[in-house]
Every structure is written in structure tokens, then in C-alpha cells.
Amino acid sequence: MKKWKLNLIFAFSGGGVLLIIDFLTKSIANARLPFEKTVSTFLPFLYFYRTHNTGYHFLFGSINNHFIWALAGLFFVGFLIISIARSLVKDDLDHANRIIYTIILSLTIGATGNVLEILFRGYATDFFIFRPFPWPSNICDQYINAILYIVLPVIIIKSIIDHRREKRESKQNKPSAN
């Protein structure tokens, strides 16, 4: 089997699993947690707090016409998923980049949970507060954070290392002017 096919299988099945985890945790939170009441946990930095976020992030607040915004978000995420999948298929990626693209694709698929929930329910369920952050969050938000704060820095560091390696190799391969 071609490597890109295997990467696509891993990415889409992993993304599906992440999406299911997001929906299951939200379903459990909606069934078991009181609405807008803080529940302590054994961890001093983690609290349960179920609320329904009608915006796309607690910082932005409520957004009018959530259905239109959710459709636009779904279109954007769909375009992003297709673009990343296309890169896995068409681009000549080394092993490390194939892994990075597969992880990003999987996390992006998992991150569609909030958009889908807003589209079908009119809100996203947030159910925990992770201190020191003051706003409620959910698992889907953590997929987005993983892309922004873990995967993207890895990509940046890897691109800097690759650029330096290519520069060093091109200097070594230049014929001397004697």
C-alpha cells in the first residue's frame, strides 16, 4: 500500500475517533453536570462547569446568525481538510512531514466538533475550566490548542533545522573556485 494511503487512513480514522471522543464527553457533560455551576475535582487546577457557548470562543461572546457562521466554519474546515489531504497525496513529503501532516489532519477533523454542534444545536457545550484560564472549554478546543501550541511550533522548528541543513549541504556541494 502506498504511504500516502496509509497516512490518509490513519488521519481520517484518528480524526473520527477524536470527533467521537469530543461528542461523547459533551454528551456525558450534558447528561451529568449541573448547568453553570462549578463542580470541584480532585485536581486543584481542574473544575467542571457546563455551559452552552453560542459563540466560537468564550472570549468572543455570542455571535448572531450562528447557523450561517457555522456553515462558513464548516466550509473553511472542509477546505482545510481537503487541502491537507491533497498535500499528503500529491506532495513529495519526507517521513517526518508525512507524520506531521497526518497529525494535523487528524486533529483538524476532531476539531470540527464545535462547528458541527453549533450547526445542529445552536451552541457548543463547554464543560471544564482548566486553571489558570478563566473560561470554560471542551475537548475539541484542546485539539485546536494542540495544533496551535504543539504542532505548529514543531513545524517551525523543523523548517528552521531543514533550512540550515540545506544551506550547509549546498555550501559543501559547491565546487571551490581555485
N, C-alpha and C positions, 0 to 999 in steps of 0.2 A: 504494500500500500504506500502511496506517495506520502511524504512527510506532511505536506500541507493538508491532506485529507485527515490525517490523524490529529493534527492541530485543530482543525475545524470541529472534529468530533469531540475532542476534549473541551474546546471552548464553549460550544453550544450545550453540551451535556452539563458541564460545570456551571455555566450561566443559568441553565434551567434549575439545577439543584439550588443555587444561590437564590433564585427567584422564589422557589418553593419554600426555602427557609424563611425568607422575608415574609411571605404571605402567612405561613404557619405561626410565626411569632406574633404577627399583628392579630391574627385570629384568636390566639390564646390570650393576648393582652386585652382584646375587646371583650372576651368572654369572662375573664377572671379579675381584671384590675378595676378598681373604682375609677370613675371619671373625674379627672382633675383633682385628685387627692394624692398626696405624697405618701409612698409606702417605703419604709426603710428596708435595706437588705443587710446581710452580714458584712458587706464591704462598705467601709466608711465613705467611699467616693462614688457609690452607685445607688441611685434611688429609682424606684418605679414611679412613673407619673404618666398616666394615659390621658392623652388629649387628641383632638382631631384638628389637624393643621390644614386649613383651606388654602394656604399659600404654598410656595415651593420650598420655603425655608422659614423657620420661626422668626429669623431676623427681618424678613421682608414683609411679614404680616399677611393679611388676607389679600387675595388677588381676585378682582371681579372677572366674570366670564371664565371660570375655571375650566369649563369644557373646551373652549377654544384654545386656551393656553395649554391644556393637557394634550390636545390633538397636535398642536405645534411642537410640544415637547416630544411626543411620540414620533412625529415625523423626523425631528432632529436626531433623536436617539436611533431611529431606524437607519437614517443616512449614515450615522457614525458606525453602527454595527456592520452595515454593508461595506463601508469604506475599509474598516479594519479587516474584515473577512477577505475582501478583494486583495488587500496588501499581503495577507497570508498566502493567497493563491498565486498572485501574479509577480510579486517582488521576489528578488533573489536574496532571501534573508539568511543570515548565518544562524546557527543553533540558538545562541543567546537571544537574538532578536525575535526568532520564532516563538520562544518561550514567553518573552515579554509581551508580544502581540496577543498570544493566546490568553495570557492572564488578563490583559486589558479588555479583550473581547468578552471573556467570561464575566468579569466584574461589571462591564457595561450592560450586559444582558441582565445581570442581577439587579443593577441599579434602575431598571425600568419599573420596579415595584411601585414606587411612589407615583409615577406618572400614570400607571395603569389604575392604581387605587383612586387617584383624583379623578380620572376619566370616568370610572364606573360608580364611585361612591360620592364624589364631590369633596373628598378630603383624604389626607394621608394620616394614618394612625401613628402617632409618636408615643412611646411608652417607657422611656427611661431617660434619666438625667445622669450624665457622667461628669462629675466634678473634675476640674474647675469650671467647665462650661455650664452656663446657667439655663440653657434652653433644652427642651425635650428633643429626643432623637429616636431613630429606629435603626434596624439592621441595614436597610437599604442605604441610609445616609452613611453608614460605615463603609459600604462598598465604594461610594464616591470618595470618601476620605482616603481609603486605601489607594485609589488611583492618584489622587492629588498629592498625598503626602508620603507615599512609599514608592509607587511605580514610576511616577514622573521624575522624582529625584534620581532613581536608578537609571532611567533613560538618559538624563542629563549627564550624570557621572560617566556612564558607559560611552556616550558620544564624545565626551572630552578625552577619555582614555583612547578610544578608537582614532580620533583625530590626531592625537600626539603620536600614536603608533604609526599611522600612515605617513605623517610628516617625517618621523625618524627613518622609516623604511625608504621613503623617496630620497632622502639625503644619502642613505647608504647605497642606493642603487644608481645614483648619478655618477657618470664617468668623470674622473678627475681631469681637470684642464691642464695637463702637463704637456 
